[in-house]
């Protein structure tokens, strides 16, 4: 039997509202079990500072120009993660910590993926084995640096005995899909997930997101703006295979009410997700059903839009139906990826990120 490790995965999504934390036991290959899941909300200063900076970074030069502010925020975020690590690792000095950090800029064409999170400082503060900087090696080997979770999606599908082939759709800030079949693992970033809806709600109200899709349910879709959004999307730089939230903007929605803008952006987002998934099927990537995870699964209107736009006779399930909390799939994934990185096993593959060959991942600090 392979040696089992205990690993703490820390994942801060593109919503920038807090940290999902999961402890798992796993051999990094064939099995895992969940020990604990817990969410830690950022304090209001970290949340505001992150979005203030994120909304101003569109290229490498912006990263350099705002480096002082970025470094200050990185320290605050690392201290926040250190408190979580100390609380959850308790007296387990052998625990691995999969420290994803907070993505503030991702552009594989520039070979840059910047996550806020100082692995060395986290080690100094916690004296735990830290695995971080998961995306760099993939990008240096020709990959997109995303998505990173497919190898864990595959494990979920096999461990839960889900009928293959299946499509696991993650709707975070960016949406991505993994198709797990008996002899293939395929994945791809799709485009916007929650990012446009969240940005619109954040800029036009005191709310952080559209809870349950309520605002979208009471607004009206603006057909003209919806068509403009689709035209802009389909005319984008098609060389990009992975995305950052700042690859999309909401400027085409200005002038709409809070509710109508939310409805229009929700319709747009759902239609893009559905059309792309249908395109996978047309290109030979078959699957029996679609299993949804991530925060977007709680937006009932978004899920209805996806279902409405699917031309496939495919059933949609929530990953929660299989006994896995859909809020913590990515934090479990980074706990799993930390173990694979520690064992020097690949975490990305040509069919998942377009890297040249299977790539090992995170950097390790343990002394």
Buried (B, 14 or more C-beta within 10 A) or exposed (E): EEEBBBBBBBBBBBBBBBBBBBBBBBBBBEBBEBBEBBEBEBEEEBBEBBBEBBBEBBEBEBBEEBEEEBEEBBBBBBBBBBEBBEEBBEEEEEBBBBBBBBBBBBBBEEEBBBBBBBBEBBBEBBBBBBBBBBBBBBBEBBBBBBBBBBBBBBBBBBBBEBEBBBBBBBBBBBBBBBBBBEEEBBBBBBBBBBBBBBBBBBBBBEBBBBEEBBBBBEBEBBEEBBEBBBEBBEEEEEEBBBBBBBBBBBEBBEEBEBBBBBBBBBBBBBBBBBBBBBEBBEEEBBBBBBBBBBBBBBBEBBBBBBBEBBEBEBEBBBBBEBEBBBBBBBBBBBBBBBBBBBBEBBBBBBBBBBBEEBBBBBBBBEE
